[in-house]
Amino acid sequence: MEFWIWLIIIGLFILAEVVTDQLISIWFALGALAAMIVSVIVDMPDMSIWLELTAFVVVSAAALIATRPLVKKFLQKKQTPTNADRAIGEVVVVTEDINNLLAKGAVTVFGTPWTARSANEMQIPAGTSVVVEKIEGVKLFVRPISVNSNQ
């Protein structure tokens, strides 16, 4: 192939890279650059296309294998725990009867009132000590602390 065709391919891969933020096509741009160099160096029309394609595949694969895990590690969004995550596992007292069918219930965690639902679908009266199991949106899912350890 002519070197300018590889130049266009490089441009398309770079454009695709600019449009995305995942570092998907940069390795193929490097492979296309290697193929373009081969197209300039090799002056055998019968073998040129195969050598160019081989250079493209080998360099793209090598670049991908060598750098993708490292790049993926740096691009991974780190999950930052919020203050709300501290509530999970806390023992709190029900301030409003919890009834999942009526979508009612509340607890106070660290001085802040939260909407609460029963994690096991049972009604929980106000004044009951409960443990926070999970958070979904603005609701805490709680379960009563059993008085008897055999339960």
C-alpha positions as CSV (number, residue, x, y, z in Angstrom):
1,M,0.0,0.0,0.0
2,E,1.1,3.5,-0.4
3,F,2.4,5.3,2.6
4,W,-0.3,8.0,2.5
5,I,-3.0,5.3,3.0
6,W,-1.3,4.3,6.2
7,L,-1.0,8.0,7.1
8,I,-4.8,8.3,6.7
9,I,-5.3,5.2,8.8
10,I,-3.1,6.6,11.5
11,G,-5.1,9.8,11.4
12,L,-8.4,7.9,11.8
13,F,-7.0,5.9,14.8
14,I,-5.8,9.1,16.4
15,L,-9.2,10.7,15.8
16,A,-10.9,7.7,17.4
17,E,-8.6,8.0,20.4
18,V,-9.3,11.7,20.8
19,V,-13.1,11.1,20.7
20,T,-12.9,8.3,23.3
21,D,-11.3,8.4,26.8
22,Q,-10.5,4.7,27.0
23,L,-7.2,4.4,25.2
24,I,-8.6,2.0,22.7
25,S,-7.1,2.8,19.4
26,I,-3.7,4.3,20.1
27,W,-2.0,0.9,19.8
28,F,-3.4,0.5,16.3
29,A,-2.1,3.9,15.4
30,L,1.3,2.6,16.4
31,G,0.9,-0.5,14.3
32,A,-0.2,1.7,11.3
33,L,2.9,3.8,11.8
34,A,5.1,0.7,11.7
35,A,3.3,-0.5,8.5
36,M,3.8,3.0,7.0
37,I,7.5,2.8,7.7
38,V,7.6,-0.7,6.1
39,S,5.8,0.6,3.1
40,V,8.5,3.3,2.6
41,I,11.4,0.9,3.2
42,V,10.3,-2.2,1.3
43,D,10.5,-1.9,-2.4
44,M,8.9,-5.3,-3.4
45,P,5.4,-4.8,-4.6
46,D,4.5,-8.5,-4.3
47,M,5.6,-8.7,-0.7
48,S,5.0,-5.2,0.5
49,I,1.4,-5.5,1.5
50,W,2.0,-8.7,3.5
51,L,4.9,-7.2,5.3
52,E,3.0,-4.1,6.0
53,L,0.0,-6.0,7.4
54,T,2.3,-8.2,9.4
55,A,4.0,-5.2,10.9
56,F,0.7,-3.6,11.6
57,V,-0.6,-6.7,13.5
58,V,2.6,-7.5,15.3
59,V,3.3,-4.0,16.5
60,S,-0.3,-3.3,17.4
61,A,-0.5,-6.6,19.4
62,A,2.9,-6.0,21.1
63,A,1.9,-2.5,22.1
64,L,-1.4,-3.6,23.4
65,I,0.0,-6.5,25.4
66,A,2.8,-4.5,26.8
67,T,0.9,-1.4,27.9
68,R,-2.8,-2.1,28.3
69,P,-2.7,-3.6,31.8
70,L,-0.6,-0.6,33.0
71,V,-2.8,1.9,31.3
72,K,-5.9,0.2,32.6
73,K,-4.6,0.4,36.1
74,F,-4.1,4.2,35.8
75,L,-7.4,4.8,34.1
76,Q,-9.5,2.9,36.6
77,K,-11.7,5.2,38.5
78,K,-11.0,4.9,42.2
79,Q,-14.1,4.5,44.2
80,T,-14.1,7.1,47.0
81,P,-16.1,6.1,50.0
82,T,-18.6,8.7,51.2
83,N,-19.5,9.6,54.8
84,A,-22.7,7.6,54.3
85,D,-20.7,4.4,53.9
86,R,-19.6,4.8,57.5
87,A,-23.3,4.0,58.5
88,I,-23.0,0.4,57.3
89,G,-22.7,-1.9,60.3
90,E,-23.7,0.8,62.7
91,V,-26.2,0.0,65.4
92,V,-29.0,2.6,65.5
93,V,-32.4,3.1,67.0
94,V,-35.6,3.2,64.9
95,T,-37.2,6.7,65.3
96,E,-40.3,5.9,63.2
97,D,-42.0,2.5,62.8
98,I,-40.6,0.7,59.7
99,N,-43.2,-0.7,57.4
100,N,-42.0,-1.6,53.9
101,L,-45.6,-2.0,52.6
102,L,-46.5,1.5,53.6
103,A,-43.0,2.8,52.6
104,K,-42.6,4.3,56.1
105,G,-39.7,4.3,58.6
106,A,-36.8,6.3,59.8
107,V,-33.6,6.0,61.8
108,T,-31.0,8.5,62.9
109,V,-27.4,7.9,62.1
110,F,-24.7,10.2,63.4
111,G,-27.3,12.8,64.2
112,T,-28.8,12.7,60.7
113,P,-32.3,11.3,60.0
114,W,-32.5,8.7,57.3
115,T,-35.4,6.9,55.6
116,A,-35.2,3.3,56.6
117,R,-36.6,0.0,55.3
118,S,-36.5,-3.5,56.7
119,A,-33.9,-5.7,55.1
120,N,-35.9,-8.8,55.9
121,E,-39.4,-7.3,55.0
122,M,-40.6,-7.4,58.6
123,Q,-42.2,-4.5,60.5
124,I,-39.9,-2.9,63.1
125,P,-41.4,-0.7,65.8
126,A,-39.9,2.6,66.9
127,G,-37.4,2.3,69.7
128,T,-35.9,-1.0,68.4
129,S,-32.2,-1.3,68.0
130,V,-31.2,-2.2,64.5
131,V,-28.0,-2.6,62.5
132,V,-27.6,-0.9,59.1
133,E,-26.9,-3.6,56.4
134,K,-26.8,-1.5,53.2
135,I,-27.6,1.8,51.6
136,E,-29.5,2.2,48.4
137,G,-29.9,5.7,47.3
138,V,-31.2,7.7,50.3
139,K,-32.6,4.6,52.1
140,L,-30.9,2.5,54.8
141,F,-31.8,-1.1,54.9
142,V,-31.7,-2.3,58.5
143,R,-32.4,-5.5,60.4
144,P,-33.3,-5.9,64.1
145,I,-30.6,-7.0,66.5
146,S,-31.7,-10.3,68.0
147,V,-32.0,-10.3,71.7
148,N,-31.4,-14.1,71.8
149,S,-28.1,-15.1,70.3
150,N,-29.6,-18.4,69.2
151,Q,-31.9,-16.7,66.7
